[in-house]
Each structure stands twice: as C-alpha cells, then as structure tokens.
C-alpha cells in the first residue's frame, strides 16, 4: 500500500443546527478538526503510523522524544511562534536563568 493511498481521509461533515422557528444556524469558524492540506499526512492515520514506524526502525527519531516530552499546545492561533519556541528551548535543555549573551544596545 502506498503512503498516498493511506493518507486519503474524509473530513468531518459540517454541523448545522436548526432553531425552533426553522432557521438554520451555521457553525462558527473554528480551528478544531480542520482538514489537513493534501501534501500533509495525519499522524494518527495509517500512513502517519507507517512513516513513524519506518523512522523508528531507521533511527530517524533522534529528536522526537525530547520534543514530545516538552510538547505544549498554543492557547490561541496567534501564539504559535511562542509555543514553538517554548517546546524547542525546553527540548534543547536551555537554562532560562543562564546568561548566554551580554548586554547590548540598538
């Protein structure tokens, strides 16, 4: 089975509700369960599991476990950079109290 055929997944149906007077309510925009672009493979899909197993067997996950230990989710979409920085610096075991650069000016 090819990875391309394994990665094909169906997006969840849009949820709509009907009010008492028969009007249809459209769902509010959300980042929850957004479909992945075609070029991406869902980690929990059979294709994602196959890629992970292959990388594990070939010693390609050297940094994965230290990153996953520190994983944190962003509280809102605008904080993606801050959340990524926190995960990476924690995975690299950077001591936040250690001065790594002297004072500087503009």
C-alpha positions in Angstrom: 0.0 0.0 0.0 1.4 3.4 -0.9 1.6 6.3 1.5 -0.5 8.5 -0.8 -3.4 6.0 -0.7 -3.1 5.6 3.1 -3.3 9.4 3.7 -6.6 9.9 2.0 -9.1 10.7 4.7 -12.5 12.2 4.8 -13.2 15.5 6.6 -16.0 15.6 9.2 -19.3 16.8 8.0 -20.2 20.4 8.8 -22.5 20.6 11.8 -25.6 22.7 11.4 -28.5 23.1 13.8 -32.0 24.3 13.4 -33.7 26.8 15.7 -37.3 26.5 16.9 -38.5 28.8 14.1 -36.9 26.6 11.4 -33.9 28.8 10.7 -30.6 27.1 10.1 -27.6 28.1 12.2 -24.3 27.8 10.5 -21.3 26.7 12.6 -18.9 29.3 14.0 -15.5 29.4 12.3 -13.0 27.2 14.3 -9.6 25.6 14.0 -10.9 22.4 15.5 -10.6 19.4 13.2 -9.6 21.5 10.2 -8.7 19.2 7.2 -5.1 18.9 6.5 -3.7 20.0 3.1 -3.3 17.2 0.6 0.5 17.3 1.0 0.3 16.5 4.7 -0.2 13.2 6.4 -2.2 12.9 9.6 0.0 11.5 12.4 -2.8 9.1 13.6 -3.7 7.9 10.1 -2.3 4.5 8.8 0.1 6.4 6.6 1.3 8.5 9.5 1.8 5.4 11.6 3.8 3.8 8.8 6.0 6.8 8.4 6.6 6.8 12.2 7.4 3.1 12.4 9.8 3.4 9.4 11.6 6.4 11.1 11.8 4.5 14.4 13.3 1.4 12.7 16.0 3.5 10.9 17.0 5.6 13.9 15.4 8.7 12.4 13.6 9.9 15.6 16.6 11.2 17.5 15.0 14.5 18.5 11.3 13.3 18.5 11.1 12.0 22.1 12.8 15.1 23.6 10.4 17.3 21.7 7.4 15.3 22.7 8.4 15.4 26.4 8.1 19.2 26.2 5.1 19.5 24.0 2.7 22.3 24.8 -0.3 23.5 22.9 -0.9 27.1 22.0 -3.7 28.8 23.7 -4.8 30.6 20.6 -3.6 30.7 16.9 -1.6 33.9 17.3 0.7 32.2 19.9 2.1 29.6 17.5 5.6 31.1 17.5 5.8 31.4 21.2 4.6 27.9 21.8 7.1 26.5 19.3 9.9 28.5 20.9 9.0 27.1 24.3 8.9 23.5 23.1 12.3 23.8 21.2 14.1 25.6 24.0 12.9 23.1 26.6 13.8 20.2 24.4 17.3 21.6 24.0 17.5 21.9 27.8 18.3 25.6 27.6 18.6 27.0 31.2 16.4 30.2 31.3 18.4 31.6 34.2 21.8 31.3 32.4 23.0 34.4 30.7 24.2 33.4 27.2 24.7 36.9 25.8 25.9 40.1 27.4 24.1 43.4 27.4 23.5 45.1 24.0 22.1 48.3 22.6 20.3 49.3 19.5 
